[in-house]
Amino acid sequence: MRLAALALLLMLSSCSRYRDFALPPTGATANVRWEWRARPSPVMTRGDWDSVDALNPSVIPYQGQLWNYYSGFDGKSWHTGLAKSTDGLVWQREGKVLSAEGGYIAANGAAMAQGSEVFYYYQTGDTAQIALARSTDGRNFRREGLVLELGPYGSWDERGVADPCIIRQNNRLYLYYTGMDRARRQRLGVAVSDDGVSWSKLRGNPILELGEYGTPDAHGLGEPAVWLGYGYYWMLYTGRDPHEKRRLLLARSTDGVHWQKQPLVIAGSEPWDSQVICDPTVIVEPNRVRVWFGGGDVASPDQNLHGQIGYGELIPQVL
């Protein structure tokens, strides 16, 4: 009886954080096939405080350059670091900008320029949740606390909320993320906000389910990267197989909520990313989508991948 009452209380206390919504409809007009072209070598290798893994890039244009808020693992904790580039291929490290303050993680985030500020949404806590830090110079961050917490008892994101991706449409912000349930199944959901601080999850989450047995995402989905182009919302995401080999997969949507998986499968083709290709972040240009991603040569679920950061491009072929 007590457990039932507790479940009801948790559900009721969470009601204000859920709503029905969709992104602005696109009015799909084109049939597009994407061609993947990747550089053979990583564009960022491991360094000092990121000596074990350098992964999870989040690249944004800021102050006339490309700024990369990426994740580094030192063997004990995950931190967020900053690197800058003029072309997206040669990066100059600027050091750590956010650390876990004695905990396990303050990383795996998504950066966004919001006016003159940088908003950085990142994963924190022993049980993953998403927090916000803000900066007026892109380097010195003020922590604002949790903005997307665990779902209620028995929900699809009860045991983890992670891997944020932010897009802006019609003056609203949409946050795509990974949720994990008590069976450790990882799927994808979305939340909406008017100010980037207060968020409401979609009542109909998750928006993308596990694949069928034998498919590249049968064991889990994660790390979404969403953009708008050619009459669709597109999503690159990471698919996990039962052996923790990871690949990038593609889905498309006309409303940002109902998604159709596409046949494209992007696997690592070089020794350094032969087992894992994950963590995409994108910048859209007129004739290409630039993609930075994490890669590794060890099929591990979280760290010790020998992680490095690679670069590729999606080239649209209008059919």
Steps between C-alpha positions, in 0.01 A plus 500: 500500500781737589676431170182569305446826689861603440470426128182709480664786688799498269277492194287789624801707599636458149183599312601863458817391319313324218300632207394421145682687225668468162757703314381730218395279205745493213281426198737239356590580139809301400616141485857510627772241530806587708854404403753467784860614457740481795859604556712191569685649799357654817495879521552491879702239683536439873697743711585552869186515718321320213769232472264200506215623279415813301139471382159674481582812297249787498606751234342846467591822316593760761699824488608442140640149556382146559495411868498134601375405845616140518521232768823361641555205732809486721445149636282612792272786391351653188562872445397750234777672308515771238682503168486767228544486124465717192426212263368219722794276411793643697416561866677693773428372849403759763481266802218389730196725548282276719581220744296268717619649834588165650233306311507278194385727217436854381513435126319335204337834431353728237595867464285774353555873448202675662534873438841602634519196727594137454255253652658160562275205582696211645468165669564482872442276801559134581159442341510707183295819487539817295619827652560849361805724527515852353788721392532856373842437346471136391763387747404583859176322585245550775310184596122539503408153623286223355261584218394152384459240772410133517155386400250362754492147634465245222561747219722454195759751640478403867867398526677754280464823302804587288656598165323834434466658155346850466331658199305825468183533291257797503651646818459175690770260606478124464726260689546148366645255749564138597287336766566171681248280679548248780577227246784725376333547162608828340261689272452859383265777611445875467414794725399863427579835662435870441801623695752214505463461877153354561431189294196279435540146372280368222218297651534246216872425550698302397504619140735230366499137607750215495552325171406142430734214586812508284477869409774751595280664768343188650694545825451873549478849353673817612675828430262668255600787270204672328482753216252635243559475125334407169154499652573266791639487848793259494659318790836328520511274803716225642384140473638229728515132418516220763881509494510880558625569150355840414407663169328818391148459366253741338131581547274769356178674603257769384408615852801413718296250700404216265814352347575252223829314500702525179729238342826694549748328734833671572768271641858581585726418206843558656686316780450785749116496466454137398281404797320819596374803311269713714420845650421700183472878495406688183520837329282545193637678192329550160645193327614286788449408864826509693525224763744460785482171686671277753675181403682215673664166438357328811133399518422627850164643617629822654875565523849358438433496126831667413258771392594767247298753300445465127345703222276417206242656272153404386451603137137520383398328179154622398321221313 
